């Protein structure tokens, strides 16, 4: 075991505590990654609030990039010194879901409380989301990582771990958008902006962003939205219909975990359209809709976890798009912070104005 610094959640809805923790060496099939950057996702904040339950104490963080500094046996061909992006998708590779090309819903359980992290006195410490990346180092499965180009900045690369693949993947993989189709994206935060980018890359004809603020709608236009609709207006779906030429959308991508957004989403759909459920409401929250309408109009609702990606296929593709100037990543970063500033970065993220805040680690 080695000692590293991490931001630990010891009580829900309380500031994280920077403290020493213990990290085990990589076992068979695992690698140790010394981190350069980790982004703050709203999922980390939701977990730290207790909205999804979970074990405490815990180390959150799951959008990370760094360099491999140790490997276990059978590490998938990776080697020490490889720059990598670290995701939360810990897939076994052999269960029915993995074998069917759906590693994001792997059926093999992984006990994060019995993972590589412990408190300094040897007590249990949850490696939340199979990452625990609010820390100087992580030990993860080799199936959770993808090699990066040596020259790619790690702060930018970290965004590929969750927000980018979730948004772009939802448009391309889950919605299966075709060129010429019309799209509504509810929410223009970090995931929403990437859903907009995904719809643009897929060849959507019209992309209507729906959000509560004009500022975010302006940003959405920079990422590829063709129209913006304020969600605060009365019956915003009517404004979306007007923007779409008088008909509903072929796909509505719900990127926020707000129940009103889920309740209203079917209203934006056209005949045969589908609502893609991306944003994660709190456990126990319920939405309502009229099944008869969906049935009569041939509409559907589809869940999308992590953009239904296969990271070994989709992340290299997205890196190519970034290098070609077709996928915006640098523009997603709102601020850069140190690990000691993580609570400030979280509070800034909670305001809703940030696209993505990134924690940078000083490895000097």
Secondary structure, DSSP 8 states (H G I E B T S, - for coil): -EEEEEEEB-STTS--EEEEEEE----TTEEEEEEEEEEE-HHHHHHHHTTT---SSEE---EEEEEEEEE-SS-TT--TT-EEEE-S----S-SHHHHTT-GGG--S---GGGSSEEETTS-B-EEGGGT--SBSEEEEEGGGEEE--TTS-HHHHHGGGTHHHHHHHIIIIIS---TT-EEEEE--SHHHHHHHHHHHHTT-SEEEEEES-HHHHHHHHHTT-SEEEETTSTTHHHHHHHHTTSS-EEEEEE-S--HHHHHHHGGGEEEEEEEEE-S---TT------HHHHHHTT-EEEE-SGGG--HHHHHHHHHHHHHTT-S--GGGEEEEEEGGGHHHHHHHHHTS--SEEEEE----
